[in-house]
């Protein structure tokens, strides 16, 4: 019962944050570990609850017209190609080197988000072949990152899709959800097959994740960039502290 008391409220919070700006795993995964669940079971069970929540937020974003079907499907496919590459690299290279690199990348990311000229809600424009190419490349590269390490994937996707691909914030958020859903389902299947998922806990926590994602997606619809910027800053700060603790 103590595990449920610890995990479920934080799964709700993680779902709420993740549906707005990504990075929910920085909250939910430590919750499973703090509840005394072995690391591989924690990762697998977290995948299950997160996947349940992401399905709901993806549906709500699609319902509100934020997901361009062709763009979302092609980007998700590229992420699925990149993710196994990253997973393979992670087996050969120590993630310590990557974490050290992130200590330099994250402050730059935070500065970019704080800058008022960044993270603008770009005007919706016609999506052309160049847009497809940029989005698919971003999805592939971030997919490699997700397979190699993972935390903050959704946050990086939103920043790159708005900053480089010049998507509107709504379309970037919707495309991010499509990519994350594909990646989560792929990862969940792997953990289920390997027997590393605590089904009952995952299902109950998944209900809380669904509630968090549903409310967060609704909040995003109303507030847009006003709520995304502070949430991303909080996620990046948590991520930075997490990496510091893991390295030192």
C-alpha positions in Angstrom: 0.0 0.0 0.0 2.9 2.4 0.8 4.1 1.9 -2.8 0.8 3.1 -4.2 0.7 6.1 -1.8 4.1 7.2 -3.0 3.8 6.4 -6.7 0.2 7.4 -7.6 0.2 11.1 -6.7 3.6 11.6 -8.3 2.4 9.7 -11.4 -0.5 12.3 -11.6 2.0 15.2 -11.3 4.3 13.6 -13.8 1.4 13.2 -16.3 0.4 16.8 -15.8 3.9 18.1 -16.5 4.6 15.7 -19.3 1.5 16.6 -21.2 2.5 20.3 -21.2 6.2 20.4 -21.7 7.6 16.8 -21.5 10.0 15.6 -18.8 7.4 13.8 -16.7 9.7 10.8 -16.4 12.0 12.9 -14.2 9.2 12.9 -11.6 7.6 9.4 -12.0 10.7 7.2 -12.4 12.3 8.4 -9.1 9.0 7.8 -7.4 9.0 4.1 -8.3 12.6 3.8 -7.2 11.9 5.7 -3.9 9.0 3.3 -3.3 11.6 0.4 -3.2 11.0 -1.1 -6.6 14.1 -2.6 -8.3 15.4 -0.4 -11.1 14.5 -2.5 -14.1 11.0 -3.1 -12.8 10.8 0.6 -12.0 11.6 1.5 -15.6 9.2 -1.1 -17.0 6.3 -0.2 -14.8 6.9 3.5 -15.3 6.7 2.9 -19.1 3.3 1.3 -18.6 1.8 4.1 -16.5 3.4 6.8 -18.7 2.2 5.1 -21.9 -1.4 5.0 -20.6 -1.3 8.7 -19.8 0.4 9.6 -23.1 -2.4 7.8 -25.0 -4.9 10.2 -23.5 -2.9 13.4 -24.0 -2.2 12.3 -27.6 -5.9 11.8 -28.2 -6.8 15.1 -26.7 -4.1 17.0 -28.8 -5.4 15.2 -31.9 -9.0 16.0 -31.1 -8.0 19.7 -30.7 -6.4 19.6 -34.2 -2.8 19.9 -32.9 -1.5 16.7 -34.6 -0.9 16.8 -38.4 -1.4 13.1 -39.2 1.2 12.7 -41.9 3.8 14.7 -40.1 3.1 12.9 -36.8 3.3 9.4 -38.4 6.5 10.1 -40.3 8.2 11.7 -37.3 7.2 8.9 -35.0 8.6 6.3 -37.5 11.9 8.1 -37.6 12.1 8.1 -33.8 11.4 4.4 -33.8 14.4 3.9 -36.1 16.6 6.1 -34.0 15.7 4.6 -30.6 17.2 1.1 -31.1 20.4 2.8 -32.4 20.6 4.8 -29.2 19.9 1.6 -27.1 22.7 -0.2 -28.9 25.1 2.7 -28.3 24.2 2.8 -24.6 25.4 -0.8 -24.3 28.9 0.1 -25.6 29.5 3.6 -24.2 29.4 4.7 -20.6 26.5 7.2 -20.0 28.8 9.1 -17.7 30.4 10.9 -20.7 27.0 11.8 -22.0 25.9 13.1 -18.5 29.0 15.4 -18.4 28.0 16.7 -21.8 24.5 17.4 -20.6 25.9 19.6 -17.8 26.9 22.0 -20.5 23.9 21.6 -22.7 21.2 22.1 -20.0 22.3 25.6 -18.9 22.3 26.7 -22.5 18.9 25.2 -22.9 17.7 27.1 -19.8 19.1 30.4 -21.1 17.4 29.8 -24.5 14.0 29.2 -22.8 14.4 32.2 -20.4 15.2 34.5 -23.4 11.8 36.1 -24.3 12.5 36.0 -28.0 12.8 32.1 -27.8 9.9 29.7 -27.7 7.7 32.0 -29.7 4.3 30.6 -30.8 5.2 30.6 -34.5 2.5 31.4 -36.9 1.0 28.3 -38.5 2.4 27.9 -42.0 1.9 25.4 -44.7 4.0 22.3 -44.0 6.3 21.6 -47.0 9.0 19.0 -47.8 11.6 21.1 -46.0 9.5 21.0 -42.8 9.0 17.2 -43.1 12.8 16.7 -43.6 13.7 18.9 -40.5 11.1 17.3 -38.3 12.0 13.7 -39.3 15.7 14.5 -38.7 14.9 15.9 -35.3 12.7 12.9 -34.4 15.5 10.5 -35.5 18.2 12.2 -33.5 16.1 12.7 -30.4 15.0 9.1 -30.8 18.7 8.1 -30.6 18.9 10.2 -27.4 15.7 8.6 -26.0 17.1 5.1 -26.6 20.5 6.0 -25.2 19.4 7.9 -22.1 15.9 9.3 -22.3 15.0 11.9 -19.6 13.6 15.2 -21.0 12.9 13.8 -24.5 9.6 15.6 -24.8 11.1 18.9 -23.6 13.9 18.8 -26.2 11.4 17.9 -28.9 9.2 20.9 -28.2 12.2 23.2 -28.2 13.7 21.9 -31.4 10.4 21.7 -33.3 9.6 25.3 -32.5 13.1 26.6 -32.7 14.4 24.8 -35.8 11.4 23.4 -37.7 9.5 26.6 -36.9 6.3 24.7 -36.1 3.6 26.6 -34.1 3.7 25.6 -30.4 0.4 23.7 -30.8 1.7 21.6 -33.8 5.0 21.1 -32.1 3.3 19.9 -28.9 1.1 17.6 -30.9 3.9 16.1 -32.9 5.9 15.6 -29.7 3.0 13.6 -28.3 2.9 11.4 -31.4 6.6 10.7 -31.2 6.5 10.0 -27.5 3.6 7.6 -27.8 5.3 5.6 -30.5 8.5 5.5 -28.4 6.7 4.6 -25.2 4.8 1.7 -26.8 7.9 0.3 -28.3 9.8 0.4 -25.0 6.8 -1.0 -23.0 6.5 -4.0 -25.3 10.2 -4.8 -24.7 9.8 -4.6 -20.9 6.5 -6.6 -20.9 8.2 -9.4 -22.9 11.1 -9.5 -20.5 8.7 -9.7 -17.5 9.9 -6.4 -16.0 6.5 -4.8 -15.4 4.5 -4.9 -12.1 1.1 -5.0 -13.9 -1.3 -4.0 -11.0 0.8 -1.1 -9.8 1.4 0.0 -13.4 -2.4 0.0 -14.2 -3.3 1.9 -11.0 -0.6 4.4 -11.5 -1.6 4.6 -15.1 -5.1 5.8 -14.1 -3.5 8.7 -12.1 -1.2 9.4 -15.1 -4.3 9.5 -17.4 -5.9 12.1 -15.1 -2.7 14.2 -15.0 -2.3 14.1 -18.8 -5.9 14.9 -19.4 -5.8 17.9 -17.1 -2.4 19.1 -18.4 -3.5 18.9 -22.0 -6.5 21.0 -21.2 -4.4 23.5 -19.3 -2.0 23.7 -22.3 -5.0 24.4 -24.6 -6.0 27.4 -22.5 -2.6 28.8 -21.6 -0.2 27.9 -24.4 3.3 29.4 -24.2 2.6 31.2 -20.9 2.6 27.9 -19.1 5.1 26.0 -21.3 8.0 28.3 -20.6 8.0 28.1 -16.7 7.3 24.3 -16.8 10.3 23.7 -19.2 12.5 25.8 -16.9 11.5 23.7 -13.9 12.0 20.4 -15.8 15.5 21.5 -17.0 16.5 22.5 -13.4 15.3 19.1 -12.0 17.2 17.3 -14.8 20.4 19.3 -14.1 20.3 18.5 -10.4 19.5 14.8 -11.2 22.6 14.6 -13.4 24.8 16.3 -10.8 23.7 13.8 -8.1 24.4 10.9 -10.5 27.9 12.1 -11.4 29.1 13.2 -8.0 
